[in-house]
Amino acid sequence: MINRKLSPSMQLALVFLLFGTIWIMLTDNLTNTLAHKNFSFLSSLQTYKGVLFMLMSSLFIFLVSRRIFVRQETLQRELTDERLRYKNELAQEVFHAQELERKKLGEELHDNINQLLGVVKLYIEHAQVNPVAKDEMLRKSAEYLMQVINEIRGLSRSLISPALQDLGLMESINELIESIWEIKQIRIELNNCDFSEETLSDIKKLMVYRIMQEQLNNVVKHSQAENVDIQLRHSGSDIQLTIQDDGVGFDMSKIKPGLGLKNIRHRLELINGNMNVESAPGQGCRLEAKFEV
């Protein structure tokens, strides 16, 4: 059987070589038997044998090549259909993720910012009709307004692309780490000694930033972690990003990946990257992302 890993042209060459070898061996024996040292008859037989060989070879090559190329066209069509199906599924997943992002944004505005502003409104109204408590009400209103400002700043930072061209990737990541420390006091250690951002395009720089942002957001919201270690390095022709926390972890067999991990996976799939997540109750979570430079 012909090795399926060989190219169509190599397959055809091997088949033709096999056919030619068998033809020569059989026909030489046959012509020698028929000619019986009659050289004139042998010469005629050799001529007819050559013509017949050309005809048989042409027919044989046509049939074999047709079968090979039909099979190649079938495989190519199946591959095209598979790629189209994958793109459609990916588009649906991206659309679904966008809808969930909008829903999450709406919930943040309603549950946090809207409620804080409602409290501020009540304090101001109370201060207007109660001169004795006016100063205290205004002080509390100012505190809640500062919380609203911080909430809006956090939302805008998560929605607006960082100015990577101005600050650079590593400076933007350091700002992200500092902002998390201000909110949650989680110690985040970044090791990027074996990494050079100059090797990445602007799109891939933004993707690295968004992956870090997404996973660190997961850590802040769910992990109860005190420490996070981030490794960003070159691994051959790949970029490898590892984010590991010492939080509560989760049972991967019982808890489905949330929106954050889905977003990370989708971002990586768009550039043929991959992601691996390891976690267990009480053992924190480790995320490893890898993609080509």
SULBEL-V218454 format. One record per residue. N is the residue number from 0. RES is the residue in three letters. PHI is phi in whole degrees, -180 to 180 (NA if undefined). Layout:
n=N res=RES phi=PHI
n=N res=RES phi=PHI
This chain:
n=0 res=MET phi=NA
n=1 res=ILE phi=-73
n=2 res=ASN phi=-64
n=3 res=ARG phi=-69
n=4 res=LYS phi=-81
n=5 res=LEU phi=-74
n=6 res=SER phi=-70
n=7 res=PRO phi=-56
n=8 res=SER phi=-66
n=9 res=MET phi=-68
n=10 res=GLN phi=-60
n=11 res=LEU phi=-65
n=12 res=ALA phi=-64
n=13 res=LEU phi=-67
n=14 res=VAL phi=-64
n=15 res=PHE phi=-66
n=16 res=LEU phi=-64
n=17 res=LEU phi=-65
n=18 res=PHE phi=-63
n=19 res=GLY phi=-63
n=20 res=THR phi=-63
n=21 res=ILE phi=-64
n=22 res=TRP phi=-62
n=23 res=ILE phi=-63
n=24 res=MET phi=-63
n=25 res=LEU phi=-72
n=26 res=THR phi=-72
n=27 res=ASP phi=-63
n=28 res=ASN phi=-64
n=29 res=LEU phi=-69
n=30 res=THR phi=-66
n=31 res=ASN phi=-63
n=32 res=THR phi=-68
n=33 res=LEU phi=-76
n=34 res=ALA phi=-74
n=35 res=HIS phi=52
n=36 res=LYS phi=65
n=37 res=ASN phi=-87
n=38 res=PHE phi=-68
n=39 res=SER phi=-65
n=40 res=PHE phi=-67
n=41 res=LEU phi=-64
n=42 res=SER phi=-64
n=43 res=SER phi=-64
n=44 res=LEU phi=-62
n=45 res=GLN phi=-64
n=46 res=THR phi=-64
n=47 res=TYR phi=-63
n=48 res=LYS phi=-64
n=49 res=GLY phi=-66
n=50 res=VAL phi=-63
n=51 res=LEU phi=-63
n=52 res=PHE phi=-64
n=53 res=MET phi=-64
n=54 res=LEU phi=-65
n=55 res=MET phi=-65
n=56 res=SER phi=-65
n=57 res=SER phi=-60
n=58 res=LEU phi=-64
n=59 res=PHE phi=-65
n=60 res=ILE phi=-63
n=61 res=PHE phi=-61
n=62 res=LEU phi=-67
n=63 res=VAL phi=-68
n=64 res=SER phi=-65
n=65 res=ARG phi=-62
n=66 res=ARG phi=-64
n=67 res=ILE phi=-65
n=68 res=PHE phi=-71
n=69 res=VAL phi=-63
n=70 res=ARG phi=-65
n=71 res=GLN phi=-63
n=72 res=GLU phi=-65
n=73 res=THR phi=-64
n=74 res=LEU phi=-63
n=75 res=GLN phi=-65
n=76 res=ARG phi=-65
n=77 res=GLU phi=-64
n=78 res=LEU phi=-65
n=79 res=THR phi=-63
n=80 res=ASP phi=-62
n=81 res=GLU phi=-66
n=82 res=ARG phi=-65
n=83 res=LEU phi=-65
n=84 res=ARG phi=-63
n=85 res=TYR phi=-64
n=86 res=LYS phi=-62
n=87 res=ASN phi=-65
n=88 res=GLU phi=-64
n=89 res=LEU phi=-65
n=90 res=ALA phi=-63
n=91 res=GLN phi=-65
n=92 res=GLU phi=-65
n=93 res=VAL phi=-64
n=94 res=PHE phi=-61
n=95 res=HIS phi=-63
n=96 res=ALA phi=-64
n=97 res=GLN phi=-64
n=98 res=GLU phi=-64
n=99 res=LEU phi=-66
n=100 res=GLU phi=-64
n=101 res=ARG phi=-64
n=102 res=LYS phi=-63
n=103 res=LYS phi=-64
n=104 res=LEU phi=-63
n=105 res=GLY phi=-62
n=106 res=GLU phi=-67
n=107 res=GLU phi=-62
n=108 res=LEU phi=-66
n=109 res=HIS phi=-76
n=110 res=ASP phi=-78
n=111 res=ASN phi=-106
n=112 res=ILE phi=-65
n=113 res=ASN phi=-62
n=114 res=GLN phi=-68
n=115 res=LEU phi=-63
n=116 res=LEU phi=-65
n=117 res=GLY phi=-63
n=118 res=VAL phi=-65
n=119 res=VAL phi=-59
n=120 res=LYS phi=-61
n=121 res=LEU phi=-64
n=122 res=TYR phi=-62
n=123 res=ILE phi=-65
n=124 res=GLU phi=-61
n=125 res=HIS phi=-67
n=126 res=ALA phi=-66
n=127 res=GLN phi=-68
n=128 res=VAL phi=-106
n=129 res=ASN phi=-132
n=130 res=PRO phi=-60
n=131 res=VAL phi=-65
n=132 res=ALA phi=-96
n=133 res=LYS phi=-57
n=134 res=ASP phi=-62
n=135 res=GLU phi=-65
n=136 res=MET phi=-64
n=137 res=LEU phi=-69
n=138 res=ARG phi=-63
n=139 res=LYS phi=-67
n=140 res=SER phi=-62
n=141 res=ALA phi=-64
n=142 res=GLU phi=-64
n=143 res=TYR phi=-69
n=144 res=LEU phi=-64
n=145 res=MET phi=-65
n=146 res=GLN phi=-63
n=147 res=VAL phi=-63
n=148 res=ILE phi=-61
n=149 res=ASN phi=-66
n=150 res=GLU phi=-63
n=151 res=ILE phi=-67
n=152 res=ARG phi=-62
n=153 res=GLY phi=-65
n=154 res=LEU phi=-65
n=155 res=SER phi=-66
n=156 res=ARG phi=-66
n=157 res=SER phi=-77
n=158 res=LEU phi=-97
n=159 res=ILE phi=-89
n=160 res=SER phi=-65
n=161 res=PRO phi=-66
n=162 res=ALA phi=-80
n=163 res=LEU phi=-65
n=164 res=GLN phi=-68
n=165 res=ASP phi=-87
n=166 res=LEU phi=-89
n=167 res=GLY phi=91
n=168 res=LEU phi=-64
n=169 res=MET phi=-66
n=170 res=GLU phi=-66
n=171 res=SER phi=-66
n=172 res=ILE phi=-65
n=173 res=ASN phi=-63
n=174 res=GLU phi=-65
n=175 res=LEU phi=-62
n=176 res=ILE phi=-63
n=177 res=GLU phi=-65
n=178 res=SER phi=-67
n=179 res=ILE phi=-69
n=180 res=TRP phi=-62
n=181 res=GLU phi=-64
n=182 res=ILE phi=-87
n=183 res=LYS phi=-123
n=184 res=GLN phi=55
n=185 res=ILE phi=-96
n=186 res=ARG phi=-77
n=187 res=ILE phi=-116
n=188 res=GLU phi=-103
n=189 res=LEU phi=-110
n=190 res=ASN phi=-116
n=191 res=ASN phi=-130
n=192 res=CYS phi=-62
n=193 res=ASP phi=-100
n=194 res=PHE phi=-132
n=195 res=SER phi=-130
n=196 res=GLU phi=-71
n=197 res=GLU phi=-65
n=198 res=THR phi=-81
n=199 res=LEU phi=-102
n=200 res=SER phi=-74
n=201 res=ASP phi=-61
n=202 res=ILE phi=-65
n=203 res=LYS phi=-73
n=204 res=LYS phi=-61
n=205 res=LEU phi=-62
n=206 res=MET phi=-65
n=207 res=VAL phi=-60
n=208 res=TYR phi=-62
n=209 res=ARG phi=-67
n=210 res=ILE phi=-64
n=211 res=MET phi=-61
n=212 res=GLN phi=-60
n=213 res=GLU phi=-65
n=214 res=GLN phi=-71
n=215 res=LEU phi=-66
n=216 res=ASN phi=-65
n=217 res=ASN phi=-62
n=218 res=VAL phi=-62
n=219 res=VAL phi=-62
n=220 res=LYS phi=-81
n=221 res=HIS phi=-121
n=222 res=SER phi=-86
n=223 res=GLN phi=58
n=224 res=ALA phi=-79
n=225 res=GLU phi=-108
n=226 res=ASN phi=-137
n=227 res=VAL phi=-135
n=228 res=ASP phi=-111
n=229 res=ILE phi=-119
n=230 res=GLN phi=-116
n=231 res=LEU phi=-127
n=232 res=ARG phi=-152
n=233 res=HIS phi=-85
n=234 res=SER phi=-131
n=235 res=GLY phi=67
n=236 res=SER phi=-93
n=237 res=ASP phi=-109
n=238 res=ILE phi=-106
n=239 res=GLN phi=-120
n=240 res=LEU phi=-119
n=241 res=THR phi=-124
n=242 res=ILE phi=-125
n=243 res=GLN phi=-128
n=244 res=ASP phi=-120
n=245 res=ASP phi=-108
n=246 res=GLY phi=-80
n=247 res=VAL phi=-75
n=248 res=GLY phi=68
n=249 res=PHE phi=-159
n=250 res=ASP phi=-86
n=251 res=MET phi=-67
n=252 res=SER phi=-80
n=253 res=LYS phi=-113
n=254 res=ILE phi=-110
n=255 res=LYS phi=-77
n=256 res=PRO phi=-59
n=257 res=GLY phi=-82
n=258 res=LEU phi=-61
n=259 res=GLY phi=-61
n=260 res=LEU phi=-67
n=261 res=LYS phi=-63
n=262 res=ASN phi=-62
n=263 res=ILE phi=-62
n=264 res=ARG phi=-61
n=265 res=HIS phi=-65
n=266 res=ARG phi=-60
n=267 res=LEU phi=-69
n=268 res=GLU phi=-63
n=269 res=LEU phi=-65
n=270 res=ILE phi=-119
n=271 res=ASN phi=61
n=272 res=GLY phi=-92
n=273 res=ASN phi=-144
n=274 res=MET phi=-138
n=275 res=ASN phi=-133
n=276 res=VAL phi=-122
n=277 res=GLU phi=-127
n=278 res=SER phi=-159
n=279 res=ALA phi=-157
n=280 res=PRO phi=-55
n=281 res=GLY phi=80
n=282 res=GLN phi=-120
n=283 res=GLY phi=70
n=284 res=CYS phi=-140
n=285 res=ARG phi=-126
n=286 res=LEU phi=-115
n=287 res=GLU phi=-126
n=288 res=ALA phi=-118
n=289 res=LYS phi=-143
n=290 res=PHE phi=-156
n=291 res=GLU phi=-76
n=292 res=VAL phi=-61
